[in-house]
Amino acid sequence: MGYEQGKEGFDLKKEEAEQALKEPKELKIEDKLFTVKYNPSKDSHIKINHEVCKKCKTQKICLSICPAKVYTEEEGKEEIHIAFENCLECGTCRIACTDNAIDWQCPQGGMGVCYRCG
């Protein structure tokens, strides 16, 4: 990219600026999640009943439904791991888990994801 000396300092060349506006960069979900601010709690607000989870009727939908990939499973093991620090608090997991194996509570006041207003 080229820059030109302007009154206020260095600016993008006009042609490059116009081109950048025409072709905005498509952001992936991972790029967008990187911008989310968290105030993680020490204690998880998500708990899984592993006995119920082992009998899952929805083929462990929590592994694919969560946009923040909070739920993971080690290959060869049946137990689901929780990265509660990444939770967006959307509640999708508790709705999708029809076996009620996920106990999801709101994080303690002031903890969890920090959404901006405006």
MMTF fields as JSON, N, C-alpha, C and O atoms, coordinates in Angstrom:
{
  "mmtfVersion": "1.0.0",
  "mmtfProducer": "UNKNOWN",
  "numBonds": 471,
  "numAtoms": 472,
  "numGroups": 118,
  "numChains": 1,
  "numModels": 1,
  "chainsPerModel": [1],
  "groupsPerChain": [118],
  "chainIdList": ["A"],
  "bondAtomList": [4, 2, 8, 6, 12, 10, 16, 14, 20, 18, 24, 22, 28, 26, 32, 30, 36, 34, 40, 38, 44, 42, 48, 46, 52, 50, 56, 54, 60, 58, 64, 62, 68, 66, 72, 70, 76, 74, 80, 78, 84, 82, 88, 86, 92, 90, 96, 94, 100, 98, 104, 102, 108, 106, 112, 110, 116, 114, 120, 118, 124, 122, 128, 126, 132, 130, 136, 134, 140, 138, 144, 142, 148, 146, 152, 150, 156, 154, 160, 158, 164, 162, 168, 166, 172, 170, 176, 174, 180, 178, 184, 182, 188, 186, 192, 190, 196, 194, 200, 198, 204, 202, 208, 206, 212, 210, 216, 214, 220, 218, 224, 222, 228, 226, 232, 230, 236, 234, 240, 238, 244, 242, 248, 246, 252, 250, 256, 254, 260, 258, 264, 262, 268, 266, 272, 270, 276, 274, 280, 278, 284, 282, 288, 286, 292, 290, 296, 294, 300, 298, 304, 302, 308, 306, 312, 310, 316, 314, 320, 318, 324, 322, 328, 326, 332, 330, 336, 334, 340, 338, 344, 342, 348, 346, 352, 350, 356, 354, 360, 358, 364, 362, 368, 366, 372, 370, 376, 374, 380, 378, 384, 382, 388, 386, 392, 390, 396, 394, 400, 398, 404, 402, 408, 406, 412, 410, 416, 414, 420, 418, 424, 422, 428, 426, 432, 430, 436, 434, 440, 438, 444, 442, 448, 446, 452, 450, 456, 454, 460, 458, 464, 462, 468, 466],
  "bondOrderList": [1, 1, 1, 1, 1, 1, 1, 1, 1, 1, 1, 1, 1, 1, 1, 1, 1, 1, 1, 1, 1, 1, 1, 1, 1, 1, 1, 1, 1, 1, 1, 1, 1, 1, 1, 1, 1, 1, 1, 1, 1, 1, 1, 1, 1, 1, 1, 1, 1, 1, 1, 1, 1, 1, 1, 1, 1, 1, 1, 1, 1, 1, 1, 1, 1, 1, 1, 1, 1, 1, 1, 1, 1, 1, 1, 1, 1, 1, 1, 1, 1, 1, 1, 1, 1, 1, 1, 1, 1, 1, 1, 1, 1, 1, 1, 1, 1, 1, 1, 1, 1, 1, 1, 1, 1, 1, 1, 1, 1, 1, 1, 1, 1, 1, 1, 1, 1],
  "groupList": [{"groupName": "MET", "atomNameList": ["N", "CA", "C", "O"], "elementList": ["N", "C", "C", "O"], "formalChargeList": [0, 0, 0, 0], "bondAtomList": [1, 0, 2, 1, 3, 2], "bondOrderList": [1, 1, 2], "singleLetterCode": "M", "chemCompType": "L-PEPTIDE LINKING"}, {"groupName": "GLY", "atomNameList": ["N", "CA", "C", "O"], "elementList": ["N", "C", "C", "O"], "formalChargeList": [0, 0, 0, 0], "bondAtomList": [1, 0, 2, 1, 3, 2], "bondOrderList": [1, 1, 2], "singleLetterCode": "G", "chemCompType": "PEPTIDE LINKING"}, {"groupName": "TYR", "atomNameList": ["N", "CA", "C", "O"], "elementList": ["N", "C", "C", "O"], "formalChargeList": [0, 0, 0, 0], "bondAtomList": [1, 0, 2, 1, 3, 2], "bondOrderList": [1, 1, 2], "singleLetterCode": "Y", "chemCompType": "L-PEPTIDE LINKING"}, {"groupName": "GLU", "atomNameList": ["N", "CA", "C", "O"], "elementList": ["N", "C", "C", "O"], "formalChargeList": [0, 0, 0, 0], "bondAtomList": [1, 0, 2, 1, 3, 2], "bondOrderList": [1, 1, 2], "singleLetterCode": "E", "chemCompType": "L-PEPTIDE LINKING"}, {"groupName": "GLN", "atomNameList": ["N", "CA", "C", "O"], "elementList": ["N", "C", "C", "O"], "formalChargeList": [0, 0, 0, 0], "bondAtomList": [1, 0, 2, 1, 3, 2], "bondOrderList": [1, 1, 2], "singleLetterCode": "Q", "chemCompType": "L-PEPTIDE LINKING"}, {"groupName": "LYS", "atomNameList": ["N", "CA", "C", "O"], "elementList": ["N", "C", "C", "O"], "formalChargeList": [0, 0, 0, 0], "bondAtomList": [1, 0, 2, 1, 3, 2], "bondOrderList": [1, 1, 2], "singleLetterCode": "K", "chemCompType": "L-PEPTIDE LINKING"}, {"groupName": "PHE", "atomNameList": ["N", "CA", "C", "O"], "elementList": ["N", "C", "C", "O"], "formalChargeList": [0, 0, 0, 0], "bondAtomList": [1, 0, 2, 1, 3, 2], "bondOrderList": [1, 1, 2], "singleLetterCode": "F", "chemCompType": "L-PEPTIDE LINKING"}, {"groupName": "ASP", "atomNameList": ["N", "CA", "C", "O"], "elementList": ["N", "C", "C", "O"], "formalChargeList": [0, 0, 0, 0], "bondAtomList": [1, 0, 2, 1, 3, 2], "bondOrderList": [1, 1, 2], "singleLetterCode": "D", "chemCompType": "L-PEPTIDE LINKING"}, {"groupName": "LEU", "atomNameList": ["N", "CA", "C", "O"], "elementList": ["N", "C", "C", "O"], "formalChargeList": [0, 0, 0, 0], "bondAtomList": [1, 0, 2, 1, 3, 2], "bondOrderList": [1, 1, 2], "singleLetterCode": "L", "chemCompType": "L-PEPTIDE LINKING"}, {"groupName": "ALA", "atomNameList": ["N", "CA", "C", "O"], "elementList": ["N", "C", "C", "O"], "formalChargeList": [0, 0, 0, 0], "bondAtomList": [1, 0, 2, 1, 3, 2], "bondOrderList": [1, 1, 2], "singleLetterCode": "A", "chemCompType": "L-PEPTIDE LINKING"}, {"groupName": "PRO", "atomNameList": ["N", "CA", "C", "O"], "elementList": ["N", "C", "C", "O"], "formalChargeList": [0, 0, 0, 0], "bondAtomList": [1, 0, 2, 1, 3, 2], "bondOrderList": [1, 1, 2], "singleLetterCode": "P", "chemCompType": "L-PEPTIDE LINKING"}, {"groupName": "ILE", "atomNameList": ["N", "CA", "C", "O"], "elementList": ["N", "C", "C", "O"], "formalChargeList": [0, 0, 0, 0], "bondAtomList": [1, 0, 2, 1, 3, 2], "bondOrderList": [1, 1, 2], "singleLetterCode": "I", "chemCompType": "L-PEPTIDE LINKING"}, {"groupName": "THR", "atomNameList": ["N", "CA", "C", "O"], "elementList": ["N", "C", "C", "O"], "formalChargeList": [0, 0, 0, 0], "bondAtomList": [1, 0, 2, 1, 3, 2], "bondOrderList": [1, 1, 2], "singleLetterCode": "T", "chemCompType": "L-PEPTIDE LINKING"}, {"groupName": "VAL", "atomNameList": ["N", "CA", "C", "O"], "elementList": ["N", "C", "C", "O"], "formalChargeList": [0, 0, 0, 0], "bondAtomList": [1, 0, 2, 1, 3, 2], "bondOrderList": [1, 1, 2], "singleLetterCode": "V", "chemCompType": "L-PEPTIDE LINKING"}, {"groupName": "ASN", "atomNameList": ["N", "CA", "C", "O"], "elementList": ["N", "C", "C", "O"], "formalChargeList": [0, 0, 0, 0], "bondAtomList": [1, 0, 2, 1, 3, 2], "bondOrderList": [1, 1, 2], "singleLetterCode": "N", "chemCompType": "L-PEPTIDE LINKING"}, {"groupName": "SER", "atomNameList": ["N", "CA", "C", "O"], "elementList": ["N", "C", "C", "O"], "formalChargeList": [0, 0, 0, 0], "bondAtomList": [1, 0, 2, 1, 3, 2], "bondOrderList": [1, 1, 2], "singleLetterCode": "S", "chemCompType": "L-PEPTIDE LINKING"}, {"groupName": "HIS", "atomNameList": ["N", "CA", "C", "O"], "elementList": ["N", "C", "C", "O"], "formalChargeList": [0, 0, 0, 0], "bondAtomList": [1, 0, 2, 1, 3, 2], "bondOrderList": [1, 1, 2], "singleLetterCode": "H", "chemCompType": "L-PEPTIDE LINKING"}, {"groupName": "CYS", "atomNameList": ["N", "CA", "C", "O"], "elementList": ["N", "C", "C", "O"], "formalChargeList": [0, 0, 0, 0], "bondAtomList": [1, 0, 2, 1, 3, 2], "bondOrderList": [1, 1, 2], "singleLetterCode": "C", "chemCompType": "L-PEPTIDE LINKING"}, {"groupName": "ARG", "atomNameList": ["N", "CA", "C", "O"], "elementList": ["N", "C", "C", "O"], "formalChargeList": [0, 0, 0, 0], "bondAtomList": [1, 0, 2, 1, 3, 2], "bondOrderList": [1, 1, 2], "singleLetterCode": "R", "chemCompType": "L-PEPTIDE LINKING"}, {"groupName": "TRP", "atomNameList": ["N", "CA", "C", "O"], "elementList": ["N", "C", "C", "O"], "formalChargeList": [0, 0, 0, 0], "bondAtomList": [1, 0, 2, 1, 3, 2], "bondOrderList": [1, 1, 2], "singleLetterCode": "W", "chemCompType": "L-PEPTIDE LINKING"}],
  "groupTypeList": [0, 1, 2, 3, 4, 1, 5, 3, 1, 6, 7, 8, 5, 5, 3, 3, 9, 3, 4, 9, 8, 5, 3, 10, 5, 3, 8, 5, 11, 3, 7, 5, 8, 6, 12, 13, 5, 2, 14, 10, 15, 5, 7, 15, 16, 11, 5, 11, 14, 16, 3, 13, 17, 5, 5, 17, 5, 12, 4, 5, 11, 17, 8, 15, 11, 17, 10, 9, 5, 13, 2, 12, 3, 3, 3, 1, 5, 3, 3, 11, 16, 11, 9, 6, 3, 14, 17, 8, 3, 17, 1, 12, 17, 18, 11, 9, 17, 12, 7, 14, 9, 11, 7, 19, 4, 17, 10, 4, 1, 1, 0, 1, 13, 17, 2, 18, 17, 1],
  "groupIdList": [1, 2, 3, 4, 5, 6, 7, 8, 9, 10, 11, 12, 13, 14, 15, 16, 17, 18, 19, 20, 21, 22, 23, 24, 25, 26, 27, 28, 29, 30, 31, 32, 33, 34, 35, 36, 37, 38, 39, 40, 41, 42, 43, 44, 45, 46, 47, 48, 49, 50, 51, 52, 53, 54, 55, 56, 57, 58, 59, 60, 61, 62, 63, 64, 65, 66, 67, 68, 69, 70, 71, 72, 73, 74, 75, 76, 77, 78, 79, 80, 81, 82, 83, 84, 85, 86, 87, 88, 89, 90, 91, 92, 93, 94, 95, 96, 97, 98, 99, 100, 101, 102, 103, 104, 105, 106, 107, 108, 109, 110, 111, 112, 113, 114, 115, 116, 117, 118],
  "secStructList": [7, 7, 3, 3, 3, 3, 6, 6, 3, 3, 3, 3, 7, 2, 2, 2, 2, 2, 2, 2, 2, 2, 1, 7, 7, 7, 7, 7, 2, 2, 2, 2, 2, 6, 6, 7, 3, 3, 3, 7, 7, 1, 1, 7, 1, 3, 3, 3, 7, 2, 2, 2, 2, 2, 6, 7, 1, 1, 1, 1, 6, 2, 2, 2, 2, 7, 6, 6, 7, 7, 3, 3, 3, 7, 6, 6, 7, 7, 7, 3, 3, 3, 7, 4, 4, 4, 7, 7, 7, 7, 7, 2, 2, 2, 2, 2, 7, 6, 6, 7, 7, 3, 3, 3, 7, 7, 7, 1, 6, 6, 7, 3, 3, 3, 7, 7, 7, 7],
  "xCoordList": [0.839, 0.0, 0.88, 1.94, 0.432, 1.179, 0.526, -0.695, 1.359, 0.862, 1.316, 2.391, 0.51, 0.855, 0.869, 0.113, 1.742, 1.795, 0.591, 0.405, -0.218, -1.382, -1.279, -0.288, -2.306, -2.327, -2.26, -1.598, -2.94, -3.035, -1.971, -1.954, -1.11, -0.113, -0.113, -0.377, 0.178, 0.216, -1.139, -1.737, -1.619, -2.904, -2.719, -1.755, -3.671, -3.685, -3.882, -4.553, -3.307, -3.578, -5.062, -5.689, -5.606, -7.039, -7.534, -8.578, -6.792, -7.215, -7.265, -8.185, -6.263, -6.217, -7.327, -7.904, -7.62, -8.696, -10.038, -10.854, -10.266, -11.514, -11.622, -12.705, -10.521, -10.504, -10.808, -11.539, -10.249, -10.483, -11.947, -12.484, -12.593, -14.01, -14.884, -15.938, -14.457, -15.229, -15.163, -16.145, -14.012, -13.801, -13.486, -12.328, -14.503, -14.225, -13.796, -14.25, -12.926, -12.437, -13.561, -14.209, -13.785, -14.769, -14.134, -13.07, -14.808, -14.306, -14.911, -16.107, -14.079, -14.546, -15.029, -14.719, -15.784, -16.302, -15.163, -15.305, -14.043, -12.902, -12.339, -11.922, -12.325, -11.848, -12.76, -12.287, -14.051, -15.005, -14.945, -15.031, -14.8, -14.727, -13.477, -13.467, -12.427, -11.184, -11.382, -10.622, -12.395, -12.628, -13.502, -13.65, -14.075, -14.958, -14.12, -13.101, -14.565, -13.869, -14.548, -15.774, -13.741, -14.241, -13.698, -12.604, -14.475, -14.038, -14.298, -15.312, -13.379, -13.649, -13.716, -12.965, -14.629, -14.775, -13.817, -13.323, -13.559, -12.728, -13.526, -12.97, -14.838, -15.708, -16.553, -17.022, -16.736, -17.527, -19.012, -19.536, -19.677, -21.127, -21.836, -23.062, -21.045, -21.566, -21.108, -19.929, -22.036, -21.697, -22.371, -23.475, -21.701, -22.245, -22.449, -21.573, -23.616, -23.876, -23.349, -24.016, -22.169, -21.501, -22.234, -22.153, -22.937, -23.709, -24.84, -25.077, -25.529, -26.604, -26.0, -26.554, -24.878, -24.209, -23.789, -23.837, -23.389, -22.966, -24.112, -23.882, -25.336, -26.529, -27.175, -28.361, -26.425, -26.911, -27.715, -27.282, -28.898, -29.77, -29.556, -30.011, -28.863, -28.667, -27.271, -26.833, -26.585, -25.246, -24.281, -23.496, -24.36, -23.485, -23.484, -22.443, -24.676, -24.849, -24.096, -23.764, -23.825, -23.113, -21.735, -21.217, -21.14, -19.819, -19.853, -18.848, -20.985, -21.054, -21.927, -21.785, -22.822, -23.788, -23.204, -23.65, -22.237, -21.685, -20.817, -19.836, -21.164, -20.367, -18.965, -18.057, -18.777, -17.474, -16.654, -15.565, -17.162, -16.473, -16.079, -14.941, -17.047, -16.831, -16.678, -15.931, -17.378, -17.395, -16.47, -16.556, -15.589, -14.683, -14.639, -14.98, -14.214, -14.098, -12.771, -12.441, -12.017, -10.758, -11.052, -11.984, -10.252, -10.44, -10.244, -9.26, -11.183, -11.1, -11.676, -11.764, -12.067, -12.663, -14.084, -14.396, -14.938, -16.35, -16.669, -17.756, -15.765, -16.06, -15.894, -14.91, -16.873, -16.859, -16.106, -16.321, -15.227, -14.498, -15.135, -15.632, -15.115, -15.741, -14.676, -13.892, -14.655, -13.826, -14.776, -15.037, -15.29, -16.342, -15.893, -16.729, -14.594, -14.067, -14.42, -14.469, -14.666, -14.973, -16.462, -16.85, -17.293, -18.747, -19.284, -18.955, -20.111, -20.755, -22.077, -22.723, -22.471, -23.692, -24.947, -25.899, -24.939, -26.097, -27.177, -28.344, -26.8, -27.766, -28.141, -29.02, -27.505, -27.815, -27.626, -28.422, -26.59, -26.274, -27.384, -27.739, -27.926, -28.957, -30.266, -31.062, -30.497, -31.69, -31.469, -32.364, -30.275, -29.977, -29.842, -30.141, -29.401, -29.225, -30.582, -30.983, -31.266, -32.61, -32.588, -33.63, -31.417, -31.287, -31.073, -31.014, -30.958, -30.721, -29.457, -29.43, -28.426, -27.147, -26.337, -25.386, -26.703, -25.971, -26.732, -27.894, -26.06, -26.611, -25.902, -24.756, -26.583, -26.023, -26.688, -27.91, -25.906, -26.395, -25.701, -24.598, -26.339, -25.677, -24.449, -24.496, -23.345, -22.162, -22.459, -23.417, -21.632, -21.777, -21.747, -21.143, -22.386, -22.457, -21.096, -20.136, -21.033, -19.796, -18.826, -17.78, -19.136, -18.225, -18.775, -19.944, -17.918, -18.337, -18.031, -17.116, -18.804, -18.597, -19.016, -19.992, -18.267, -18.545, -19.019, -18.218, -20.3, -20.854, -20.8, -21.0, -20.526, -20.536, -21.923, -22.661, -22.285, -23.566, -23.325, -22.453, -24.115, -24.02, -23.115, -22.973],
  "yCoordList": [-1.169, 0.0, 1.227, 1.255, 2.221, 3.466, 4.536, 4.578, 5.395, 6.474, 7.799, 7.881, 8.827, 10.159, 11.114, 10.954, 12.106, 13.142, 14.057, 14.644, 14.173, 15.053, 16.105, 16.172, 16.928, 18.002, 17.429, 17.993, 16.317, 15.725, 14.652, 14.054, 14.397, 13.343, 12.462, 12.941, 11.185, 10.268, 9.589, 9.13, 9.529, 8.925, 7.888, 7.931, 6.947, 5.999, 6.761, 7.793, 6.26, 6.869, 6.733, 5.742, 7.7, 7.761, 6.502, 5.956, 6.044, 4.857, 3.612, 2.801, 3.472, 2.306, 2.352, 1.322, 3.536, 3.683, 3.331, 2.642, 3.798, 3.48, 1.986, 1.414, 1.353, -0.091, -0.874, -1.864, -0.431, -1.112, -1.021, -1.96, 0.084, 0.232, -0.634, -1.102, -0.85, -1.673, -3.147, -3.873, -3.592, -5.006, -5.19, -5.398, -5.116, -5.311, -6.754, -7.69, -6.906, -8.231, -9.005, -8.488, -10.235, -11.094, -11.674, -12.291, -11.462, -11.983, -13.348, -13.568, -14.247, -15.563, -15.437, -14.461, -16.42, -16.405, -16.333, -15.686, -16.985, -16.959, -15.546, -15.136, -14.787, -13.404, -12.541, -11.699, -12.752, -11.971, -12.341, -11.463, -13.621, -14.062, -13.519, -13.318, -13.285, -12.762, -11.367, -10.958, -10.633, -9.264, -9.202, -8.131, -10.323, -10.343, -10.244, -10.92, -9.396, -9.236, -10.09, -10.196, -10.693, -11.563, -11.114, -10.558, -11.366, -11.215, -12.573, -12.758, -13.523, -14.903, -15.072, -14.454, -15.918, -16.298, -17.441, -18.094, -17.68, -18.828, -20.123, -21.2, -20.005, -21.177, -21.218, -20.188, -22.4, -22.585, -22.368, -22.798, -21.707, -21.541, -22.63, -22.638, -23.546, -24.663, -25.961, -26.134, -26.852, -28.181, -29.221, -29.006, -30.335, -31.42, -32.649, -33.028, -33.267, -34.543, -35.604, -35.944, -36.112, -37.025, -38.357, -38.988, -38.786, -40.039, -39.888, -40.787, -38.764, -38.492, -38.263, -38.7, -37.585, -37.266, -38.532, -38.565, -39.546, -40.8, -41.464, -42.21, -41.201, -41.781, -40.793, -40.916, -39.838, -38.742, -39.233, -40.119, -38.636, -38.991, -38.072, -38.377, -36.942, -35.975, -36.047, -35.099, -37.127, -37.35, -36.234, -35.752, -35.839, -34.819, -33.54, -33.066, -33.008, -31.796, -30.603, -29.666, -30.627, -29.515, -29.289, -28.173, -30.352, -30.232, -29.387, -28.773, -29.349, -28.604, -27.362, -26.481, -27.261, -26.156, -24.884, -23.787, -25.0, -23.842, -22.997, -23.502, -21.707, -20.86, -20.579, -20.292, -20.656, -20.372, -21.633, -21.554, -22.78, -24.064, -24.287, -24.644, -24.067, -24.262, -25.747, -26.113, -26.595, -28.034, -28.773, -28.597, -29.598, -30.412, -31.823, -32.062, -32.733, -34.132, -34.666, -34.524, -35.275, -35.895, -37.142, -37.889, -37.353, -38.528, -39.799, -39.935, -40.717, -41.967, -41.925, -42.961, -40.756, -40.626, -40.119, -39.382, -40.517, -40.145, -38.87, -38.317, -38.395, -37.261, -35.925, -35.71, -35.04, -33.713, -32.759, -32.762, -31.952, -30.938, -29.576, -29.312, -28.719, -27.398, -26.314, -26.311, -25.389, -24.189, -23.026, -22.201, -22.969, -22.01, -20.556, -19.662, -20.318, -18.961, -18.355, -17.132, -19.2, -18.724, -18.532, -18.074, -18.865, -18.876, -17.485, -16.502, -17.417, -16.17, -15.945, -14.915, -16.892, -16.821, -16.703, -16.011, -17.38, -17.334, -18.331, -18.152, -19.383, -20.37, -21.427, -22.248, -21.429, -22.401, -23.835, -24.712, -24.076, -25.43, -26.019, -27.188, -25.227, -25.768, -26.029, -26.862, -25.336, -25.595, -26.813, -27.643, -26.922, -28.018, -29.363, -30.4, -29.363, -30.612, -31.047, -30.647, -31.858, -32.297, -33.302, -33.585, -33.838, -34.778, -34.06, -34.699, -32.744, -31.928, -32.334, -32.339, -32.671, -33.029, -31.789, -31.868, -30.64, -29.399, -28.538, -28.19, -28.202, -27.283, -25.954, -25.781, -25.02, -23.712, -22.652, -22.503, -21.922, -20.818, -19.539, -19.588, -18.402, -17.13, -16.993, -17.358, -16.467, -16.264, -15.269, -14.5, -15.296, -14.358, -12.935, -12.678, -12.02, -10.625, -10.039, -10.139, -9.43, -8.8, -9.743, -9.311, -11.021, -12.014, -12.47, -12.248, -13.106, -13.637, -12.68, -11.861, -12.794, -11.985, -10.541, -10.288, -9.595, -8.165, -7.618, -7.423, -7.374, -6.82, -5.303, -4.697, -4.701, -3.237, -2.758, -3.431, -1.624, -1.012, 0.101, 0.948, 0.091, 1.183, 0.951, 1.814],
  "zCoordList": [0.0, 0.0, 0.0, 0.625, -0.699, -0.747, 0.105, 0.255, 0.656, 1.484, 0.896, 0.302, 1.057, 0.588, 1.774, 2.732, 1.688, 2.728, 2.54, 1.474, 3.578, 3.536, 4.607, 5.335, 4.703, 5.705, 7.121, 7.992, 7.346, 8.681, 8.926, 10.002, 7.989, 8.133, 6.896, 5.793, 7.068, 5.946, 5.779, 6.752, 4.538, 4.218, 3.124, 2.36, 3.063, 1.95, 0.643, 0.616, -0.421, -1.721, -2.017, -1.641, -2.669, -2.927, -3.642, -3.286, -4.642, -5.405, -4.519, -4.623, -3.647, -2.763, -1.721, -1.374, -1.23, -0.254, -0.889, -0.277, -2.107, -2.807, -3.073, -2.956, -3.425, -3.696, -2.417, -2.449, -1.304, -0.025, 0.38, 0.968, 0.077, 0.392, -0.498, -0.068, -1.732, -2.669, -2.303, -2.459, -1.818, -1.521, -0.035, 0.328, 0.825, 2.254, 2.529, 1.871, 3.499, 3.872, 4.564, 5.474, 4.133, 4.787, 6.044, 5.997, 7.162, 8.418, 8.708, 8.514, 9.169, 9.597, 11.025, 11.709, 11.476, 12.845, 13.861, 14.898, 13.579, 14.49, 14.616, 15.699, 13.488, 13.516, 14.384, 15.148, 14.262, 15.042, 16.52, 17.38, 16.825, 18.223, 18.921, 20.135, 18.131, 18.69, 19.285, 20.163, 18.817, 19.284, 20.543, 21.133, 20.957, 22.128, 23.403, 23.548, 24.312, 25.586, 26.652, 26.689, 27.513, 28.568, 29.914, 30.014, 30.923, 32.306, 32.955, 33.628, 32.753, 33.177, 34.685, 35.44, 35.092, 36.492, 36.787, 35.868, 38.035, 38.405, 38.346, 38.128, 38.542, 38.552, 37.285, 36.801, 36.767, 35.55, 35.816, 36.844, 34.894, 34.974, 34.168, 34.053, 33.614, 32.82, 33.465, 33.775, 33.658, 34.19, 33.303, 32.801, 33.121, 32.3, 33.171, 33.948, 33.031, 33.675, 32.701, 31.725, 32.972, 32.04, 31.89, 30.837, 32.916, 32.817, 31.802, 30.996, 31.841, 30.879, 29.495, 28.486, 29.458, 28.194, 27.439, 26.209, 28.154, 27.509, 26.758, 25.806, 27.177, 26.532, 25.558, 25.251, 25.083, 24.248, 23.048, 22.31, 22.87, 21.744, 20.546, 19.443, 20.753, 19.669, 19.066, 18.416, 19.264, 18.726, 19.118, 18.301, 20.384, 20.971, 20.138, 19.685, 19.956, 19.158, 19.747, 19.022, 21.042, 21.678, 21.055, 21.077, 20.497, 19.876, 18.608, 18.249, 17.934, 16.676, 16.737, 15.889, 17.707, 17.752, 18.361, 18.023, 19.234, 19.95, 19.015, 18.469, 18.822, 17.927, 18.457, 17.677, 19.771, 20.371, 20.636, 21.205, 20.233, 20.412, 21.879, 22.186, 22.77, 24.203, 24.525, 25.432, 23.787, 24.068, 23.105, 21.889, 23.657, 22.845, 23.414, 24.572, 22.576, 22.991, 22.49, 21.312, 23.378, 22.979, 22.168, 22.466, 21.148, 20.309, 21.133, 21.861, 21.01, 21.727, 23.134, 23.793, 23.601, 24.934, 24.782, 23.847, 25.705, 25.632, 26.401, 26.237, 27.223, 28.09, 27.351, 26.643, 27.532, 26.926, 27.86, 29.072, 27.281, 28.039, 27.777, 26.682, 28.79, 28.695, 28.822, 29.771, 27.854, 27.946, 28.23, 27.354, 29.464, 29.815, 29.656, 29.529, 29.663, 29.529, 28.172, 28.035, 27.166, 25.818, 25.573, 24.499, 26.529, 26.343, 25.999, 26.662, 24.96, 24.549, 25.274, 25.087, 26.086, 26.883, 26.018, 26.38, 24.881, 23.985, 24.388, 24.04, 25.122, 25.595, 24.571, 24.835, 23.42, 22.377, 22.858, 22.523, 23.633, 24.086, 24.945, 24.789, 25.84, 26.738, 26.008, 26.444, 24.916, 24.102, 23.218, 23.064, 22.634, 21.708, 22.414, 21.821, 23.658, 24.404, 24.955, 26.048, 24.189, 24.58, 25.734, 26.326, 26.056, 27.171, 28.504, 29.555, 28.46, 29.66, 30.408, 31.638, 29.668, 30.283, 30.629, 31.406, 30.058, 30.292, 31.291, 31.076, 32.381, 33.37, 33.16, 33.576, 32.515, 32.175, 33.025, 32.992, 33.777, 34.603, 34.15, 33.607, 34.371, 34.072, 34.966, 36.14, 34.42, 35.27, 36.388, 36.315, 37.411, 38.52, 37.983, 36.942, 38.675, 38.25, 37.885, 38.649, 36.713, 36.247, 35.603, 35.119, 35.58, 34.995, 33.649, 33.332, 32.87, 31.573, 30.443, 30.529, 29.391, 28.187, 28.451, 29.158, 27.874, 28.038, 26.698, 25.784, 26.586, 25.343, 25.399, 26.452, 24.25, 24.163, 23.839, 23.119, 24.349, 24.026, 23.026, 23.219, 21.944, 20.969, 19.844, 18.977]
}
